């Protein structure tokens, strides 16, 4: 099917579709920011361990990562509207229920259900926009979604700090009115524009091996990085074995969950590798500064949320500009510039951050990192989504979102493990519960040293993504799935 045939007629629909995905982007980004700023409060109020606290955060990201490929694949088969509306409604219901529980295990389970809804939304958002807009306007459209993500990133920590003062439950309940609005608006507005031909069978073995492998790997890495590496080898090795089995299965089944043939295109592969690395850096930055402000500095949640704002302000300013420029200029230049600025910001934090570093310097480096991410995200997404055929957009969007989710999980586990490795356990618990404001500098110095070490690591990761951007060839459209060589079968 041609692109013209896959896109509905009339210009009004594309803006309505963009409004739907923008509401979803705003809700998802605010949800992330509000919860992160509430983590020290959750640690105190729920009387839980640091590892359990991190899994309240990780449950969403891990589940989203597990289901996002399914969301993209199923939307290509059954229609993007159906999956997007389902995702909105599941996310909203789980948010409502999460605020009513005081059981940590139940809260983690409901966060996992939220992740399922978030996966169906995230996997379809870019595909819905790519279906609705011509390629010449794709950068502007994706830039608008990125702008809403930036706006949510600004509002999330600020609103989260205020909501936390009312009770951590409101961090979840605030999603409900936005979710109801988004669900109804998506149901009324969206059209199914994906090509729903023959419905291929669901790749059950691929789904099972991928879910088991990724979950076990993340469990092992989180336990090892935060508590102890003793006894975690069984989780990591079993997880890797399942993932190897997943790759072997995907190469042989007729309708794979992840079409590995997409990665035969070098541009697609390298652009997505940059997504993963940039996500590690971007998420780790916010995560570390929540504990720096509330822990080492002893700042309350409301003010700490405001102080995280420069990252999102930079993203908010740069995203629409980069989206518009990507439609008329070489998007690779924007990507390289953005990754270069992000690397400089990480180097600045690594070299200059201390217990008494002035906020103006921190804010300037945060703003630089935000601008860098804004210059990267829209052109990168435009290249990935514009370089695949319409019937592969759901899968392509799923791959990009999967790598962003994996990046956020890796950011939490590895940056936290770097910090925790240098901090005595009693100091660590005080810092991460936001009760370290009266600790002497000598006691806090291991935590600050761990932060700087983490930022050196993030600078290296960002530099690696910059190198990949420099060697990425020009994007060529990947053929429709019908024109790809068939996978081997038994």
matplotlib code that plots the C-alpha trace (Angstrom):
import matplotlib.pyplot as plt

x = [0.0, 1.4, 1.9, -0.9, -3.3, -2.4, -3.0, -6.6, -7.7, -8.2, -5.8, -7.9, -7.4, -3.6, -4.0, -6.6, -4.4, -1.5, -3.6, -4.4, -0.8, 0.2, -2.2, -0.6, 2.9, 2.1, 0.5, 3.3, 6.1, 4.3, 3.8, 7.5, 8.5, 6.0, 6.9, 10.7, 10.3, 8.1, 10.6, 12.2, 8.7, 7.7, 10.8, 9.9, 6.1, 6.1, 9.0, 10.5, 14.1, 16.0, 15.8, 12.0, 11.7, 13.6, 11.3, 8.3, 9.9, 11.4, 8.2, 6.7, 9.8, 10.4, 6.8, 6.6, 9.8, 8.4, 5.1, 6.1, 7.1, 3.8, 2.0, 3.7, 3.2, -0.4, -1.2, 0.1, -2.2, -5.3, -5.2, -3.5, -6.7, -7.8, -4.4, -4.0, -7.4, -6.8, -3.5, -5.0, -7.8, -5.5, -3.0, -5.8, -7.5, -4.1, -3.4, -6.7, -6.1, -2.4, -3.5, -5.6, -3.0, -0.6, 0.9, 4.2, 3.9, 0.4, 1.8, 4.6, 2.0, -0.2, 2.9, 3.5, -0.1, 0.5, 3.5, 1.3, -1.0, 2.0, 3.5, 0.4, 0.4, 4.1, 4.3, 1.5, 2.2, 4.9, 3.2, -0.1, 1.7, 3.7, 0.5, -1.3, 1.4, 3.3, 7.0, 7.7, 5.9, 6.9, 9.6, 7.2, 4.7, 7.2, 8.8, 5.3, 5.0, 8.6, 7.6, 4.7, 7.1, 9.3, 6.3, 5.4, 9.0, 8.8, 5.4, 6.0, 8.5, 6.8, 3.4, 4.8, 6.4, 3.1, 1.1, 3.6, 2.9, -0.8, 0.1, 2.0, -1.3, -2.0, 1.1, -1.0, -4.5, -3.6, -3.3, -7.0, -8.7, -6.1, -6.4, -10.2, -10.0, -7.4, -9.3, -12.5, -10.8, -8.8, -12.0, -13.8, -11.0, -8.6, -9.0, -7.4, -4.9, -2.7, -2.9, -4.8, -4.4, -3.9, -3.7, -0.5, -0.5, 0.9, 4.5, 3.9, 7.3, 9.0, 6.9, 7.5, 11.3, 11.7, 9.6, 11.3, 14.8, 14.5, 12.7, 15.2, 18.2, 16.8, 16.1, 19.6, 21.2, 19.1, 19.8, 23.5, 23.8, 21.9, 22.3, 24.9, 26.2, 26.2, 23.8, 22.6, 24.4, 21.5, 19.2, 21.6, 22.7, 19.1, 17.9, 20.7, 19.9, 16.2, 17.2, 19.5, 16.6, 14.4, 16.8, 16.9, 13.1, 12.7, 14.9, 12.8, 9.1, 6.8, 5.4, 8.1, 7.4, 10.5, 11.3, 15.1, 15.3, 14.7, 18.2, 19.7, 19.5, 22.6, 21.0, 18.0, 20.3, 22.7, 19.9, 18.2, 21.5, 21.8, 18.2, 19.3, 22.5, 20.8, 18.0, 20.5, 22.0, 18.8, 17.0, 20.0, 20.5, 17.1, 17.2, 20.6, 19.6, 16.4, 18.6, 21.3, 18.7, 16.5, 19.3, 22.6, 21.1, 18.1, 15.7, 12.0, 10.2, 8.4, 11.5, 13.5, 10.9, 11.3, 15.1, 15.0, 13.2, 16.2, 16.5, 12.9, 13.0, 15.9, 14.1, 10.9, 12.7, 14.8, 12.4, 10.0, 12.9, 14.7, 11.5, 10.9, 14.5, 14.7, 12.0, 14.2, 17.8, 20.1, 18.8, 22.1, 23.7, 21.1, 21.6, 25.4, 25.0, 22.6, 24.7, 27.8, 26.0, 24.8, 28.3, 29.7, 27.0, 27.9, 31.6, 30.7, 28.8, 31.6, 34.3, 32.5, 29.7, 30.3, 28.3, 28.3, 28.2, 26.2, 22.8, 23.3, 26.1, 24.0, 21.0, 23.2, 24.5, 21.0, 19.7, 22.6, 21.7, 18.0, 18.8, 21.0, 18.2, 15.8, 18.0, 18.5, 15.0, 12.9, 15.3, 16.2, 12.6, 11.8, 14.7, 13.6, 9.9, 10.4, 12.7, 10.3, 7.3, 3.8, 3.2, 6.4, 5.8, 4.2, 7.2, 9.7, 8.0, 8.0, 11.7, 12.5, 10.3, 11.7, 15.3, 14.2, 12.6, 15.7, 17.8, 15.8, 16.1, 19.8, 20.2, 18.6, 20.4, 23.9, 24.1, 22.7, 25.1, 28.0, 26.8, 25.9, 29.2, 31.0, 28.4, 28.1, 24.7, 23.5, 24.5, 22.9, 19.6, 19.6, 20.5, 17.9, 15.2, 15.9, 17.1, 20.8, 20.7, 22.5, 25.3, 28.8, 30.7, 33.1, 30.2, 28.6, 31.8, 31.5, 28.0, 29.3, 32.2, 29.9, 27.8, 30.8, 31.9, 28.4, 28.6, 32.0, 30.4, 27.4, 29.8, 31.5, 28.1, 27.0, 30.4, 29.8, 26.4, 28.0, 30.5, 27.7, 25.9, 29.0, 29.3, 25.6, 24.9, 22.0, 18.6, 16.9, 13.4, 13.1, 10.9, 7.4, 7.3, 5.8, 8.9, 11.3, 12.8, 10.9, 12.4, 13.4, 11.0, 11.2]
y = [0.0, 3.4, 6.2, 8.3, 5.4, 4.8, 8.3, 9.7, 12.6, 16.1, 18.2, 18.5, 14.9, 15.2, 18.0, 16.1, 13.0, 15.1, 16.5, 12.9, 11.9, 15.1, 14.5, 11.0, 12.4, 15.0, 12.5, 10.0, 12.5, 14.1, 10.7, 10.0, 13.3, 13.3, 9.8, 10.4, 13.5, 11.5, 8.7, 9.9, 10.3, 6.8, 5.4, 7.0, 6.5, 2.9, 1.9, -0.1, -0.9, 1.0, -2.0, -2.2, 1.5, 1.3, -1.5, 0.8, 2.9, 0.0, -2.0, 0.5, 0.7, -3.1, -3.9, -1.2, -2.6, -6.1, -5.2, -2.3, -4.5, -6.3, -3.0, -2.0, -5.4, -5.7, -2.2, -3.1, -6.1, -4.9, -1.1, 1.7, 3.3, 0.2, -0.3, 3.3, 3.6, 0.4, 1.7, 5.0, 3.2, 0.6, 3.3, 5.4, 2.6, 1.4, 5.0, 5.2, 1.9, 2.6, 5.5, 3.3, 0.7, 0.8, -2.6, -2.3, -5.5, -4.4, -1.0, -2.6, -4.8, -1.9, 0.0, -3.0, -2.8, 0.9, -0.1, -2.3, 0.6, 2.9, 0.4, 0.3, 4.2, 4.7, 2.0, 3.7, 7.4, 8.0, 5.6, 7.5, 10.8, 9.3, 7.9, 11.2, 13.6, 13.8, 13.2, 16.9, 17.8, 14.8, 16.7, 19.5, 16.9, 14.8, 18.0, 19.0, 15.7, 16.2, 19.7, 18.2, 15.7, 18.7, 20.5, 17.4, 17.2, 20.7, 20.3, 16.8, 17.5, 20.8, 19.3, 16.1, 18.1, 19.8, 16.6, 14.8, 17.4, 16.3, 12.6, 10.4, 8.9, 12.0, 11.3, 8.6, 10.1, 13.2, 10.9, 10.0, 13.1, 13.5, 9.8, 9.9, 13.0, 11.3, 8.0, 9.7, 12.1, 9.2, 7.2, 10.0, 11.4, 8.6, 6.6, 3.3, 4.1, 1.1, -1.5, -4.4, -7.3, -10.9, -11.1, -13.1, -15.4, -14.1, -15.1, -16.8, -18.4, -15.1, -13.2, -15.7, -15.9, -12.2, -11.3, -14.0, -13.1, -9.3, -9.5, -12.0, -9.9, -6.7, -8.4, -9.8, -6.5, -4.5, -6.8, -6.8, -3.1, -2.0, -4.8, -7.5, -9.4, -12.6, -15.1, -13.0, -15.0, -17.4, -14.5, -13.0, -16.2, -17.5, -14.2, -14.1, -17.7, -16.7, -13.7, -15.8, -18.2, -15.2, -14.1, -17.6, -17.9, -14.5, -15.6, -18.6, -17.8, -16.5, -13.6, -12.5, -10.2, -8.3, -8.3, -8.6, -7.8, -4.1, -4.1, -5.1, -1.4, 0.2, 3.6, 2.1, 0.2, 3.1, 5.6, 3.3, 2.7, 6.4, 6.4, 3.9, 5.7, 9.1, 7.7, 6.4, 9.8, 11.8, 9.7, 9.3, 13.0, 13.7, 10.6, 11.6, 15.2, 14.3, 12.7, 15.4, 18.1, 16.3, 14.2, 16.0, 19.5, 18.8, 20.7, 20.0, 18.2, 21.3, 23.4, 20.4, 19.9, 23.5, 23.2, 20.3, 22.6, 23.8, 20.4, 20.5, 24.2, 23.5, 20.5, 22.6, 25.3, 23.1, 20.4, 22.4, 24.3, 21.0, 19.4, 22.3, 22.5, 18.7, 19.0, 21.5, 20.8, 17.9, 16.3, 14.6, 18.0, 18.7, 15.2, 15.7, 19.1, 17.9, 15.0, 17.2, 19.6, 16.8, 15.4, 18.8, 19.1, 15.7, 16.6, 19.8, 17.9, 15.3, 18.0, 20.7, 19.2, 19.3, 19.5, 23.3, 24.0, 27.1, 26.5, 28.9, 26.7, 23.5, 25.2, 26.3, 22.8, 21.3, 23.7, 22.8, 19.1, 19.8, 21.7, 18.8, 16.3, 18.6, 18.9, 15.1, 13.6, 15.1, 14.6, 11.1, 10.0, 11.6, 9.7, 6.4, 6.7, 8.3, 5.5, 2.6, 1.6, 2.3, -1.3, -1.4, 1.8, 0.2, -2.2, 0.7, 2.9, -0.1, -0.7, 3.0, 3.0, -0.3, 1.1, 4.2, 2.1, -0.2, 3.0, 4.3, 1.0, 0.7, 4.4, 3.7, 0.5, 1.4, 5.0, 4.0, 1.1, 3.4, 5.8, 3.1, 1.3, 4.3, 5.2, 3.5, 2.0, 4.2, 7.3, 6.0, 5.4, 9.0, 10.5, 8.6, 9.3, 13.0, 13.2, 14.0, 17.8, 18.0, 15.5, 16.9, 17.3, 14.5, 12.1, 13.2, 13.2, 9.5, 10.3, 13.3, 11.3, 8.6, 11.3, 12.6, 9.1, 8.5, 11.7, 10.7, 7.4, 9.3, 11.6, 8.5, 7.1, 10.4, 10.6, 7.1, 8.1, 11.1, 8.8, 6.6, 9.7, 10.7, 7.3, 6.8, 6.8, 8.6, 7.0, 5.0, 3.8, 0.2, -1.9, -3.0, -6.3, -8.0, -7.2, -8.5, -11.9, -14.4, -15.7, -19.3, -21.8, -25.2]
z = [0.0, -0.9, 1.7, 0.2, 0.4, 4.1, 5.1, 5.5, 3.3, 4.7, 6.7, 9.8, 10.9, 11.3, 13.8, 15.8, 15.8, 17.0, 19.8, 21.0, 21.0, 22.7, 25.6, 26.0, 25.8, 28.5, 30.8, 30.5, 31.0, 34.0, 35.5, 35.4, 36.9, 39.7, 40.9, 40.8, 43.0, 45.4, 45.9, 49.2, 50.6, 49.5, 51.2, 54.5, 54.4, 53.2, 55.4, 52.6, 51.4, 48.7, 46.4, 46.8, 46.3, 43.0, 41.8, 42.4, 39.7, 37.6, 37.4, 35.0, 32.8, 32.7, 31.9, 29.3, 27.7, 27.7, 26.1, 23.8, 20.9, 21.2, 21.1, 17.9, 16.3, 17.3, 16.1, 12.7, 12.7, 14.5, 14.2, 16.1, 17.4, 19.2, 20.9, 21.8, 23.4, 25.3, 26.6, 27.8, 29.7, 31.3, 32.4, 33.9, 35.8, 37.2, 38.3, 40.2, 42.0, 42.8, 45.0, 47.2, 48.2, 51.1, 50.3, 48.5, 46.5, 45.3, 44.3, 42.3, 40.6, 39.7, 38.4, 36.1, 34.9, 34.2, 32.2, 29.9, 29.2, 28.7, 26.3, 24.1, 24.0, 23.4, 20.7, 18.7, 19.3, 16.7, 14.3, 14.5, 13.8, 10.9, 9.4, 9.7, 8.5, 5.2, 5.4, 4.7, 8.0, 10.1, 12.0, 13.0, 14.3, 16.2, 17.5, 18.9, 20.8, 22.1, 23.2, 25.2, 26.8, 27.7, 29.2, 31.2, 32.4, 33.7, 35.3, 36.6, 39.3, 40.3, 40.5, 42.1, 44.8, 45.6, 45.4, 47.6, 50.3, 50.2, 50.2, 47.9, 46.6, 44.7, 42.5, 41.0, 41.2, 39.2, 36.2, 36.3, 34.9, 32.2, 31.4, 31.1, 28.8, 26.7, 26.4, 25.3, 22.9, 21.3, 21.0, 19.3, 17.1, 15.9, 12.8, 12.1, 9.3, 9.5, 6.8, 8.4, 6.0, 6.9, 10.7, 11.4, 14.4, 17.7, 18.3, 21.6, 22.1, 21.1, 23.6, 26.4, 26.0, 25.6, 28.7, 30.9, 29.7, 30.1, 33.5, 34.9, 33.6, 35.2, 38.5, 38.7, 37.8, 40.2, 43.1, 42.3, 41.8, 44.9, 47.4, 46.6, 43.6, 45.7, 44.3, 41.3, 38.6, 38.3, 37.4, 34.9, 33.2, 32.9, 31.5, 28.9, 27.9, 27.4, 25.3, 23.1, 22.6, 21.7, 18.9, 17.5, 17.5, 15.9, 13.0, 12.2, 12.8, 10.0, 12.0, 14.6, 17.4, 16.5, 12.8, 12.9, 9.2, 10.1, 11.5, 8.2, 7.4, 9.0, 9.4, 11.3, 13.6, 14.4, 14.9, 17.4, 19.2, 19.7, 21.2, 23.8, 24.8, 24.9, 27.1, 29.6, 30.0, 30.0, 32.6, 34.8, 35.0, 36.5, 38.7, 40.3, 40.9, 42.7, 45.4, 45.2, 45.9, 48.4, 50.0, 50.0, 49.9, 52.2, 49.9, 50.1, 47.3, 45.9, 45.6, 44.3, 41.6, 40.5, 40.5, 38.1, 35.6, 33.5, 31.8, 30.6, 29.7, 27.4, 25.9, 25.5, 23.6, 21.4, 20.5, 18.2, 16.6, 15.9, 14.6, 12.1, 11.0, 10.5, 7.7, 5.8, 6.7, 7.3, 10.5, 11.2, 11.9, 14.6, 16.1, 16.2, 17.7, 20.3, 21.4, 21.6, 23.9, 26.1, 26.4, 27.4, 30.1, 31.5, 31.5, 33.4, 36.1, 36.4, 36.8, 38.8, 41.0, 44.7, 47.9, 47.8, 44.0, 43.3, 41.7, 38.7, 37.4, 37.9, 36.2, 33.2, 32.7, 33.1, 30.5, 28.1, 28.6, 27.9, 24.7, 23.6, 24.1, 22.3, 19.3, 19.2, 19.8, 17.1, 14.2, 15.4, 15.6, 12.3, 10.6, 12.1, 11.4, 8.0, 6.9, 7.2, 5.2, 6.6, 7.5, 9.6, 11.5, 14.5, 14.9, 14.3, 16.9, 19.3, 18.8, 19.5, 22.6, 23.8, 23.6, 25.4, 28.2, 28.4, 28.6, 31.5, 33.4, 32.8, 33.9, 37.2, 38.0, 36.9, 38.0, 41.4, 41.7, 41.1, 43.8, 46.3, 46.0, 47.6, 50.3, 53.7, 54.1, 56.9, 55.0, 51.9, 53.5, 55.0, 51.6, 49.7, 52.2, 52.1, 55.7, 55.1, 55.3, 58.6, 57.8, 57.8, 54.5, 55.4, 55.8, 52.5, 50.5, 49.4, 48.0, 46.1, 44.8, 43.6, 41.8, 40.0, 39.1, 37.7, 35.6, 34.2, 33.1, 31.6, 29.7, 28.2, 27.2, 25.6, 23.7, 22.4, 21.0, 19.3, 17.6, 16.4, 15.0, 13.1, 11.4, 10.6, 6.9, 5.2, 5.9, 3.1, 3.4, 4.4, 2.1, 3.1, 4.9, 1.9, -0.1, 2.4, 2.0, 4.1, 7.3, 7.3, 8.9, 10.2]

ax = plt.figure().add_subplot(projection="3d")
ax.plot(x, y, z, "-o")
ax.set_aspect("equal")
plt.show()
